[in-house]
Amino acid sequence: MIDIWTKFARDGKPPQISHREWLPWNLSDSIPYPSMVLNSNKIGLIETKSVEFCIKNWPFPLDKHYNMDFETGVYAKMEEDHDEL
């Protein structure tokens, strides 16, 4: 699966598995937030429940901006004030 994700990130589409290709990506009005499941046992499956859960619980873009200072060797450091938590 890591190879599939790597090729997907590089090429913009998942690679062929054995002799089977993934179904083409298509957007339809009946599926509000489609996402392709990269599982070789479920080739072409379109999932919506997990995406709907994420959209409902973690809106994007974030409603409130979080200030972060970036330093060499440090991923992210939040300011001392943690009112957002």
C-alpha positions as a Python dict, from the first residue, in 0.01 Angstrom:
ca = {
    (1, 'M'): (0, 0, 0),
    (2, 'I'): (290, 238, 60),
    (3, 'D'): (397, 193, -303),
    (4, 'I'): (41, 273, -414),
    (5, 'W'): (37, 593, -205),
    (6, 'T'): (381, 692, -335),
    (7, 'K'): (282, 645, -699),
    (8, 'F'): (-50, 822, -633),
    (9, 'A'): (134, 1122, -485),
    (10, 'R'): (383, 1131, -772),
    (11, 'D'): (148, 1064, -1067),
    (12, 'G'): (-187, 1192, -937),
    (13, 'K'): (-358, 855, -983),
    (14, 'P'): (-322, 513, -821),
    (15, 'P'): (-123, 256, -1021),
    (16, 'Q'): (-261, -55, -1186),
    (17, 'I'): (-274, -360, -958),
    (18, 'S'): (-192, -679, -1149),
    (19, 'H'): (-408, -654, -1461),
    (20, 'R'): (-681, -440, -1299),
    (21, 'E'): (-702, -62, -1312),
    (22, 'W'): (-880, 161, -1064),
    (23, 'L'): (-1212, 304, -1177),
    (24, 'P'): (-1179, 660, -1306),
    (25, 'W'): (-1247, 940, -1060),
    (26, 'N'): (-1581, 1102, -1123),
    (27, 'L'): (-1767, 1364, -926),
    (28, 'S'): (-2141, 1346, -899),
    (29, 'D'): (-2398, 1556, -716),
    (30, 'S'): (-2526, 1250, -529),
    (31, 'I'): (-2192, 1213, -346),
    (32, 'P'): (-2107, 1543, -171),
    (33, 'Y'): (-1752, 1457, -53),
    (34, 'P'): (-1621, 1159, -249),
    (35, 'S'): (-1287, 1002, -169),
    (36, 'M'): (-1125, 704, -334),
    (37, 'V'): (-1042, 413, -105),
    (38, 'L'): (-689, 292, -181),
    (39, 'N'): (-746, -71, -89),
    (40, 'S'): (-651, -342, -339),
    (41, 'N'): (-939, -559, -212),
    (42, 'K'): (-1191, -283, -288),
    (43, 'I'): (-1075, -144, -621),
    (44, 'G'): (-1285, 153, -728),
    (45, 'L'): (-1477, 191, -403),
    (46, 'I'): (-1584, 548, -328),
    (47, 'E'): (-1618, 629, 42),
    (48, 'T'): (-1815, 923, 183),
    (49, 'K'): (-1884, 858, 553),
    (50, 'S'): (-1533, 925, 682),
    (51, 'V'): (-1502, 1240, 473),
    (52, 'E'): (-1840, 1371, 592),
    (53, 'F'): (-1728, 1308, 952),
    (54, 'C'): (-1407, 1508, 896),
    (55, 'I'): (-1587, 1796, 723),
    (56, 'K'): (-1841, 1812, 1006),
    (57, 'N'): (-1586, 1800, 1290),
    (58, 'W'): (-1282, 1977, 1143),
    (59, 'P'): (-1392, 2261, 914),
    (60, 'F'): (-1140, 2382, 660),
    (61, 'P'): (-1013, 2641, 637),
    (62, 'L'): (-992, 2683, 1013),
    (63, 'D'): (-1231, 2940, 1156),
    (64, 'K'): (-961, 3079, 1385),
    (65, 'H'): (-601, 3139, 1283),
    (66, 'Y'): (-341, 2976, 1505),
    (67, 'N'): (-17, 3170, 1536),
    (68, 'M'): (290, 2950, 1511),
    (69, 'D'): (656, 3042, 1517),
    (70, 'F'): (884, 2822, 1308),
    (71, 'E'): (1245, 2762, 1406),
    (72, 'T'): (1516, 2535, 1272),
    (73, 'G'): (1482, 2194, 1436),
    (74, 'V'): (1139, 2275, 1578),
    (75, 'Y'): (824, 2171, 1394),
    (76, 'A'): (581, 2417, 1552),
    (77, 'K'): (568, 2616, 1870),
    (78, 'M'): (242, 2775, 1982),
    (79, 'E'): (232, 3104, 2167),
    (80, 'E'): (206, 3103, 2546),
    (81, 'D'): (-163, 3200, 2539),
    (82, 'H'): (-369, 2882, 2493),
    (83, 'D'): (-720, 3033, 2488),
    (84, 'E'): (-798, 2835, 2172),
    (85, 'L'): (-763, 2508, 2366),
}
